[in-house]
Amino acid sequence: MICLTGDLHHMSLRTGNQAYCDRTEIQVARRYLDMIAEAGIKVTFFVSGRSFVEEWEDLEAICSHPLVEVGGHNYSCFKPDIWHRAWNKLAKSYNGPAWYQRLDARRTMDIIHQRTGARIRSWRNHMYMHGPHTERSLAACGLEVCSDGVDRYSLGPRWHPDGVFNFPINVMPDHEHLYHAERTPEYVTWFVNRYSWKDDYGSESYHVEEWTDRVVEELENHEEEGVLSNMLVHPITLYLCDRFHSFRRILDVLAAARTVHVSDVISNVEKPA
């Protein structure tokens, strides 16, 4: 069983990926959705709140598609960043204080409900930014599952006593392990050395063909072992790498498996008494 997820951001965020792309991130996601819809694959998109305000004309077709689940991805994706850096320095919480996290989640949930009529159940923080108040803040807003972080040995959702399931990614993610856009080999070497960066898959990045080999092997191993896969593929990242050419190999694996939404996964897990 495989849970395919993707993160979508408003263009005014001005990410490095967006600067290198010949169309908006939401427009790229629509092309991506055409591909996975043709294969009958479910996807959960974690979408920033501002996208619903600034780019609803392009986003509407994504949100209304029956194979798509929408989750929250912060409202402004931690902008202005100086405010968040200050909170991180003062209180070790880049997300900000608990009241701010509740405000951010509710603001995101409200605009999604206003535009789509749906009440979201799932959440992923931008940059997987998980802080000391995250579970308590999300639970207070009625959210049920948070898919932050990378744990390659995760076997599925884990209940947190503050009231939500944590459901980390357990397949090598794309953005931080792929050479693309501004992430040249030279840039990656500088970044890793500057910040001593690594995750559960190490600090290495790969060209898209090798990354795809690794992901396909991992998905196939999980399927053989009965492990639930939670994977992240940013549409804009795979588009920038090779216009989705390598992603078609991943689609073949997904099409042969059972795919589920994030909320489907937790619907089948009992909460502790």
Protein Blocks (a to p, Z undefined) as FASTA:
>chain_A
ZZdddddddfklopaklmmpcbdfklmmmmmmmmmmmnopacdddddfklmmmmmmmmmm
mmmpmkbccddebjnlopafklmmmmmmmnopanopfklmmmmmmmmmmmmmmmnopacf
bdcdehhiacfklmmmmmmnopabdcedjdfkbgbdcddfklpacdddfbdcfklmcceh
jlcfklmmmmmmmnopacfkojadcdfklmmmmmmmmmmmmmmnopacdddddfklmmmm
ngommmmmmmmmmmmpccddfklmmmmpccdZZ
